[in-house]
């Protein structure tokens, strides 16, 4: 038996069209397809899936993803321009990152100085 692989990352969102526009802008892709309460994007060999749910986010994400960019500062500005927000910054001797949130408050990180093992 082959080991499992990640085929998709699902993000709960409350406003499907707003979230779809945000994530399409972040990854510079179009919606791949939609059905029921799901909106799919094809991103880096996996599906990024928005699941439209009635309840808002109320606690910190237990799982999130880290993104890298060849222009972290420009990418962070782009996320904010798309409707995201800066949650915090972390500056350690071995890595630096900015914690961002999408319009629904779902958190993700952008590495400004990737840590060993995440480059």
Buried (B, 14 or more C-beta within 10 A) or exposed (E): EEEEEEEEBEBBBBEBEBBBBBBBBBBEBEBEEEEEEBBBBBBEEEBBBBBBBEEEBEEEBEEBEBBBBEEBEEBBEBBEEBBBEBBEEEEEEEBBBBBBBBBBBBBBBBBBBBEEEEE
